[in-house]
Amino acid sequence: MGARIRTVWVFAFAAAAGLAGETLLFAERHCARLEESLREDFRVLLFLAPGPRSSEAGRIAILEESIRSQPEVLAVRYVSSEESLAALKRDDPELAESVALVGDNPLPGAFEVQPAPQALTRLGAWIDGVRRLASWSDIRYKSAQLQAVLRLRFYAHFLRVTMSALLCVVSALGLTLLFASARAPSPPRSWALAAWAGLGGVYGMAMAAMIVWPLHRDELLWAWPGLSQQVILVLLCASLGWSLTLWRAES
């Protein structure tokens, strides 16, 4: 194989590796970004059962402190029935008018709780514990949003594990060939081919970025991979090209 053909082959192989690696990086970051956005918006609503008006303020203060003291709670806010009605008038005036026909404000007060990230995987057990704190008329949350958060968390974790496994495989390949080539001098142009492989990796990464660029309009989803991850991917592509030249020399 001529030197020019070998250079083109190494460049193309590294470009494919860079394209695949950058695609995994973007997929992981977008999954993590969307999971974070949905998780920050996730709330559990604890609706208070009607009680004596005279002890309402004291009961609310005690319950709020009890909920806030739990380690799996990030934030808690009490929303009075008046605030609920005002929000309903702002978001759905027609429904608010229908509620007004009933007479007195029928909307109950509620605690708006933001669970900690680690609590989402065992939210059912956490809610069972909260039920014992007071007499609630209802407990509600968006189950579809919870499922989306947990699935996105799994996908992001799976992609991170996959990239870590690939990093270990390429590193092991490079170290193995490095030790094997220590007994003999490096083949000619091995460092030049490593540089071309690095450029091929950058080219493949740029292609992936161009393909995914239209998603940058979605602030809920868009996120760039970390700079350190980009640098590691380029170095991996360069080391992969260098390892291939050593492997061909050994064979």
N, C-alpha and C positions, 0 to 999 in steps of 0.2 A: 504494500500500500504506500503510495507516494506521500510525501510530507504534507502537501496541500490537501489531499483527500483526507488524511488523518486529522488535520486541523479542523476541516469542515465537519467531519463526523463527531469529533469531541465537542465542538461548538454547538452542534444541533442536539446532541445528547444532553449537554448541560442546560441548554435552553428549555428542553422538555422538562428536565428536573426542576428548573427555576419556575416554570409555569405551574407545574403541579404543586410545588412547595408553597408558592405565593397564593395559589388558590386555596390551599388548606389554611394558610394564615388568615386570609380574608374571611373564610367561612367561620373559623373559630372566633375571630374578633366580632363579626356581625352577630353570631349566636349569643356571645357573651354580652354585647351591647344591648340587643333586644331583650334578653333575659333581665338585665339590670333595669331597663326602662319599665318593663312590665312589673317587675318586683317592687320598684319604688312607688308605683301607682296602686299596688294591691292593698286593700283594706278589708278588715273584718268589722262588721257593724253589729253591735250588741244593743238590742232595743230593750229598754227598761219596761218592766211590767208596771202598771199604775200602782201608786202607793199613796200614803197620807201626805197631803200637801205640806203639813206642818214640819215634817221631817225630811222633805225632799232634798233640800240643800245639803244637809248633813250626810244623807245617804249617798248622794252623788260624789261628795268630796271623799268619803271613805272608799267607795268603789273605785274611783279614779286612782287613788293612791295604791290600792291593792293590785290593780291591773298594771300600773306603772312599775311596781316593784318586781314584777316577774322578769327573770333574765331573758326570756324569749320575746320581749316586747321592746320595739325601738321607740315608738311614740304612741301616745293616746290623747284623744281630744274629745271632750263632751260637746255634743251638738244638741242644743235645746229644741223643743218642739217649735218654738218661734223661728229659730234659725232654719229648721227644716222646711217650714212653710214658706219663708222668704226665698230659699233656694229653689223651691218648687215653682214659685211664681216667676222667678227669673228664667228657669230652664224650660218650664212647660206651663205657660199661663192658662191654657184651656183646662188642664187637669187641676190646676190650683183653683179655678173658678168652680169646678165640680166639687172639690173638697169644701169650699166655702159654703156650699148649699147645705151641708150637714149641720152647720151651726158653729159650735165651738171647735177649736183646732183639734182634729182627731189624731194628728201625727204625734207619735211618742218621742221622747228624748232618747238619744242613743250615744254610745261610746264608739268612736271611730278609732280602731286600733291598727297600727302598722306592725305586723310581726317581723321578727328578725329573720334574716335569710335562712338560718339553720332550722327555724321552726316550721318552714313551709313543707318539709318532707314528712312531718308528723303533725300536721295541722289538726287532724281529727282528734288526736290525743290531747292536744293543747286546748281545743274547744271543750272537750269533756271536762278538763280541769277548771275552765272558766265558768262552766255551768254551775259549779258548786259555790261560786262566789255570791250569786244573787239569784233572784227570780226574774228571768228574762222572758219577755213576750215573744222574742224571735232573735235568731242569730243568722246573719246572712253574709255571704261572700260570693264572688264570681268564680264558680268552680272551673269554667272554661279557661279563665285567665290563670288560675293556679296550675292547671294541667299544662298550659303553654309555657309557663315559667319553668316547671320541672322538666319538661321535654327539652327545652332550649338549654337548660343547665346540663342535662345528660349529653346532648350533642356537642356542646362546647368541651365538656370533659373528655368525651370520646375522641374528638379531634386533637386535643392536647396529648392524650395518651398515644395516638397514632403518630403524631409528629415526634414525640420523644422516642418512640420505638425506631422510627426511621433514622433519627439522629444517632442513636446507639449503633444501628446496623452500619451506617456509613462510616462512623468513627472507628468501629471495629475493623471494617474492611481496610481503611486507611492505615491503621496501626499494624495490622497483620502484614500488609504489603510493605510497609516501612521497615519492619523488622526483617522481613524476607529479603529486602533489597540491601540491607546493611552489609551483606557479605559480598556484594558486587556494586560497582559504580552505577549511578543513576543513568538511564538511557539518555541519549542526546535529546535536547529540546523538551525535556519533561517539564521544566519550569515554564517554558514558553507555552506549552499546551495547557498547563494549569491556569495561566493568565487568560488564555482564550476560553477555557471552561468557565472562569469567573465572569468574563464578558458575556458568554452565552447565558449564564444564570441571570445576569442583570437584564438581558434582553427578554428572557422568558418571564421574569417578574414584571417587567414593564408591560408586556402583552397582557398579563393577568390584570394589572391595574387598569389598563385601557378598557378591558372587557367589563370590569365591575364598576367603572367610573360613573355610569348613569345613576347608580344607587346613592351617590353623594347628596342628592336632593332630599333624601329621606333622613332627617336628623335623628329619628327614633332608631334607625338601623345602622347608619354609617359610622365606621370607625377604622382608622388606619392601623395596620399591624405595628407593633413596637419597633423602634429603630434597631435595638439590639437583635431582635428576631430577623430583621432584614439583613443585617451584617452577617449573622451566623449562616443564613441561607446562602449568601454569596460565597462565603468561605467554604461551605459544604460543597457547592458546585465546583469550586476551584479544586478542592481536595479530591473530589470524585474524578475529575478529569486527570489529575496527577496520578491517582491510584490506577486508573485504567492504563496509563502509559507504563507504569511499573508492572502491572499484571501482564501486559502484552510482552514486555521485556522478559519477564520470568518464564512465560510460556514459550 
